Amino acid sequence: MLIPELPAYLTGMGGAEYKGLIIALFTLTAGISRPFSGKLTDTIGRVPVMAVGSLVCFACGFLYPLLTTVAGFLFLRLIHGFSTGFKPTATAAYVADLVPPGKWGEAMGVHGICFSTGLAIGPAIGSTITDHFSIDILFYCSSLFALLSIVILANMKETLSGKVKFNVRHLKINRNDIIEWRVIPSVLIIFMSYISYGAILTIISDWSAHLGTTNKGLFFMVFTLTSLLIRFVAGKTSDRYGRVPIIKISLAVLATSTIWIGMANSAVSLMLASALYGVATGMLSPTVSAWTVDLSEPTKRGKAMATMYIALEAGIGLGALLAGWLFINDLRMIPVTFYCCSAITALALIYLQFIYRPNLDLKA
């Protein structure tokens, strides 16, 4: 709901040059918090960690209207990142707990469908609320949805066996708590493929407006709807034919779609490129998530998912910084930005094709 409106909101404060930090700061704290959320997910349980993420999101919605300076806004983006640092890590581990290994791809596809549905309708709703009411009302509505998620969490049964009560010592992180080295192959793919998403979050609103799209959330709705349609099929297909073949196809489509976004010369062309981008991400996301679960040990599933999300946040953050650095309100640089993202995605495909060597990974 918030993403399409935040660049204009920050510009109105006089912080146009900091647009790249809207996503970068958010992903920074999300990444920093991942080792903590991963460790806590494997010790105190999945549900409490999910609840922390929802509570942070709930609180931040009420604070945006109060912190009305550029510095205050950027500080709040830093804090808001903790919601993403905690919620998805525990949720992915929770989903993996519920299903047998042979259906992890399908399960991650279903999980992705729910994620995509929210991502599809959120930006369009956010722009509509802002147009008809105000951005402050938008912030309060975001808090309301976070509150509803907390209500749902209160009725969910914990899936972690042998969980322990929270202790301050659980917040002590050592070197071995940060990275699950068994999942490095999937981590590299996630990092390189999500750089383009960081760029999209940062500059697609400006590109959409330039090409004549009236609703800044429409791009997100189109690509998320196509992502939604293919996720379930992609997850099941990877269960049958293996993760790596599906990932290779996804990366090729992703690289093509980002080139198309940069070459778009009309609103219709941009929406078609958005649809193709959605197909790519809809295939890639559940497959890489399931591959991460394949590569991890059951007792370290939380840490494995946290490692994957660290890479995801790092990719998004780097993409946002890259876009902000290249763009700086010069529309001529937007195509260049997306061509760079396509080249980076191609590097991920080259890694899988020529460098990656599976060991005992049966899903490869």
N, C-alpha and C positions, 0 to 999 in steps of 0.2 A: 504493500500500500504506500509506503513512504518513498521508495527509491526514485520513481519518476519526478517527484516534486522537490526533492532535496537540492538538486543543483540550482534551480531557480530561487529557492528559498535562501540558499547561501549567497547567491549573487545579489539578492535584494538587501542582504546585510552588509554588502561591500566586500565579500570574500570570494569573488569570481576566480581569482588565481589559485584558490585552495580546493577547487572541485575534485581534484584527484585524491584529496585526503578524505573525502566523504566515505569512500569505500575502503581506502587504504588503512585509515585509523581503526575502522570497524573490524577489518580482518586482522589487524595487528594484535588486538587484545583477544580476538577469537583464537588466533594461533597460539598466543602465549598461554591461554587458559586450557588448551587441549591436553597437555600432560597431566594437569590437575584433574580435569574431567575424566580422562581415561583411567587414571589410578582410582579415583573415587567410584567410578562405574564398576570396577572390578572388586571393590571392597565393601562400600556401604550400600550398593545396589543401583539398579538402573533408574527406578522411579524417582528417588530423591534428587538425582543429578538432573533428570529432565525437569523437575519442579524448579530447581534453581534457575535454569535457563528461561523458563516462562515468567518467573517472578521478576527477573532483571528487565525483560521486555515490557512487562506490565508497569514497572516503575518509571522507565525511561519515557514512555508516552506522556506521562504527566509532567516530566521535567523539561521537555523541549520548549513549551510555551514560556517557561520561566527563565531559561538561559538564552537570552536573545542577542548576545554578542557573538562575533565570529569565534573568539576564543572559547566562550562557553559552549557554543554549538559543537565545535571540534572536540572539546573535552567530553561532551556527552556521547558523541559518536564512539569515542574510545571506550567509554563505559558500556555502551549498548552492545559492543562486540562480545561481551561475556555471555549474552543470551545464546548466540550462535556457537560459542565455544563449548557450552554445556549441553544444550538440548539435542542436537543431531548425533553427537557421540553416543550418548546413552540410548537414544531411540534406535539407532542402527544395531547396537548390541542387543537391545530388547527384541527386535524383530528376528535377528539371527537365532536367539534363544528359542523362539517359538516354533521353528520349522526344522525338518530334517535336512541334512547337508545336500541331498539331491535336489532340493527345491529352493536353495538360497537365491538363485538368479530370479526365479519367479517371485519370491518373497520381496526381494529388493525392488522388483518391478512394481509390485503393489504399493510398497512404501513410497516409491517415486511417484506413482500416480496421485497419491494424496498430497505429496509435496507440490507436484506440478499443478494440481487443481488450485491450491492456494496461491501459487505464483502466477497462475493465469488470470484469476479474477481480481487479485489484490491490486496490481498497478492500475487497472481500469477503474476499480472502485475508488482508489485513492485520488485519482485525477478528477473523478466526478464529484467527490465530496469537497475537494478543494475549490472546484469551479463554482459549486452551488452554495457552499457555506464558507469555510475558511480552513487554512492549513492547521490551525489550532484544533479545530474539530476533528481533523484527520488524525492528529496525534492522539486525541482522547479515544477515538474509535480503535486505533491500533492497540491501546491498552485494554479495551474491552475484549477484543479477540484473544489477547494473551490471558486475560482472566478466565475466559471460557475454557482455554486449554488446561488451566490449573484445576478447574472443576472436574474435567475428564480424568486428569492424572490422579486425583484423590480417590478414584474408584478402580484404579488399575492394580492388578496383582503383581507383586515382585517376582521376577524370574531368576534372579541370582541366588543360587544355593550357597549356604555358608556365609551370608553377608554379616558384617559386624557393624556396631554402632560407630557413629562418626567420632573421631578424635582429632585434635589439632595436629597430631603427628602425621596424620594422613596427608596433610598439606606440604609435608617435606618431600621435595622432589630431588632425586639423585639422577645421575646420568643415565642409568638403566631404565628410568621411568619415562623418558622422553620419546624415544624412538623404538618401535618394534621392527627390528632389522629384517625379519622374514618377509615383510610386505613392501620392501623397497621397490620392486618392479612396478607394482600398481601405484605406488606413491609418485614415481617419476612421471607416469602417464597422466595422473591427475594434475600434477603441478603444471606440466606443459600445456595441457588441453584447456585448463581453466583460466589461463592468461587472457584469452579472448573474451571470456565472460566478464572479467574485471574491466576491460576496455568498454564493453557494451554497457555495463552499469554506469560508467562515467560519462560517456559522450553520445550514447544513442538518442537521448532526448533532444540534443542539439541537432543531430543528423536528421532525425524524424521531422522536426519542425522545419528544417531547411528544405526538405523534400515535399513538404505540404501535408504532413500528417497532423491532424488537429488534436487528437488525443495522444498525449505522450506515453500513455500506458499501452497503446495498441500493439506496438512491437512486441512487448513482453507477453501480451495475451496470445498473439498468433504463434510465436515460437513455443510457448508453453503448451498450447493446445495440441500442436503437432507432436510435441514431446510426450504429452499425455497419451496420445493415441498409440504410440509405438512402444512405450515402456514395458507393458505387460508381455507383449510378444517377444521383445528383445531379451528380457530376462529368461523366459522359458527356452528360447532358442539357444542362449548361452549354456543353459543346463544340459542341453542335448549335444551341441556341437563344440562346446568349449568356449572359454572366455576370450582368449587371444585372437582367434579369427574374427569374432564379432567386434572386438576393440579396433582391429586394423581397419575394418570397413567403416566404423564410426569416425575414426580419425581422418580418413580420406574425405568423407562427406563433410566433416567439420572444417577442414582446410578449404574446401571448395566454397562452402557457405560464407566464410569470412571474406574471401575474395569478392564474392557476389555483393555482400553488404557494402564493401568499399566502392564497388563499381556502380551501385544503384543510382539511377538518375531520375527516379520518380517514386511516389509513395507506394504504388503497386509493385514496382520492382523490389523495393525494400521489404515489403510484406512477404513477397515470395522467397526472398533470401532468408527472412526470419523463419519462415516455415521450414526451409531446408536445415537451418541451424537447429531448429527444434527436433527434427528427425535425428540429427547427429547426436545431440545431447541426450535424447530419449533412449538411444541405443547404448551410448557410452556409460551413462551414470549408473544404472543398475548392474551392468556387466562388471565394471571396475569395482563396485562395492562388493559384489558377490565374490570376485577374484580376491579381494582383500581378506574376506572371511575364509576363503579356501586356503590361503597362504598362512593364516594365523593359527595359533594354538588356542583351544577353547578357554583355557584359564587366563589368556592374555587378549581376549577379544576386545575388551574396552580400550586397551592400549593400542591395539592394531587399528581400530576405527579412529582413535584420536590421531594416530600418525597419518592416516589417510586424510583426515580433515585439516591437519596442519599444512599438508601439501596443497590441499584445495584452497585454504585461506591465503597461503603464500602466493599461489598462482593468481588468484583474484586480486590480491593486494598489488602484486607486481604489474598486472595488467592495468589496474587503475592508475598507478603511478606513471606507467609508460604512456597511457592515453593523456593524462593530465600534462605530462611533460611535452609531448608532441603537439597537443592540440592548442592550448592557451587561447581559446576563442578564435582560432584561425580555421575556418571550415575546410580550407584546402588541404589541411593535414589529416583530416579524418580518414580518407581512403588510405593514406600511407600507414596510418595506425593499424588498420585492419589487414593490410598486406603483411605487415610485420607479424601480426598475430597468426596469420595463416602459415608463415614460414616457421614459426615456433611449433605449431601443431604438426607440421611436416617432419620436424625433428623427432617428435614422439613416435611417429610412424616408422621413421628410419631406425630408431632404437629397437622397436619390436621386431622389425623385419631382419635386421642384420647384426644386432648386438645381444639382445636378450636370449638367454639359453635356459630353458626350463630344466629343473632337476627332477624332483619327484612330484611336480605339480600336475596332477591328473587332468585338471581343467584347462591346461594350456594347450 
